[in-house]
């Protein structure tokens, strides 16, 4: 199984970085100008990896979690759900290579890039998280992540659970919810999931949410495991105030495709 931990994007892992003390020339500024702006990652493709499990493509579909902003003074900022995760400077840029250096990092390497309109493709082979891999990142310019997250912001109540395509057909069917869990999603990507009192008090799960155009990922704060789009992302269908999220890995209904049906209540 491919491993694509979401935190690999939170830059020691990200792409295109190296250091130099030279000031930017007029020519460098000309190459920098079209890169200035805010970029969202859309895909990551690994190839030629030492470990074959790392090969493959992850489609982020304009994930709402990661933004990279490049400014005209040659600095950059990486933000995750609106929180700054990394800063640095661009020490060199040519027509085909970017050389950026994370603040406090003196061991950086230039990486090649191709710019076509509002699409940027960066190629690197210097990534400790994916040894031996050639990695192509594709980014889209000036896409507003709020466009993806905004429809989810609010309070959602689980109304029913539908099991289908089960290994044991007797488990198939729909169960209506009587004491219903409530999911609250905030504009800063945080969420809370309140489960009803089972006799031992209610239980609350908190974490952060990542949304693509097809997939939703809930990353629990207290979990020791990597939160991975490839393994943990759930397909969803959103229609107005109705949300359906599908999982093929439900501990209570093994071997089933399980649809969680929620209605927006606030």
Secondary structure as UniProt FT lines:
FT   HELIX           6..9
FT   HELIX           26..33
FT   TURN            34..35
FT   STRAND          37..47
FT   HELIX           52..54
FT   STRAND          56..59
FT   STRAND          66..70
FT   TURN            72..73
FT   STRAND          75..80
FT   TURN            81..82
FT   STRAND          83..93
FT   STRAND          97..102
FT   TURN            103..104
FT   STRAND          111..116
FT   TURN            117..118
FT   STRAND          119..124
FT   HELIX           128..130
FT   TURN            131..132
FT   STRAND          134..141
FT   HELIX           146..149
FT   HELIX           150..152
FT   STRAND          154..164
FT   HELIX           169..171
FT   STRAND          173..176
FT   STRAND          182..185
FT   TURN            187..188
FT   STRAND          190..195
FT   STRAND          203..211
FT   STRAND          215..220
FT   TURN            221..222
FT   HELIX           229..232
FT   STRAND          234..239
FT   TURN            240..241
FT   STRAND          242..247
FT   TURN            251..252
FT   TURN            254..255
FT   STRAND          257..264
//
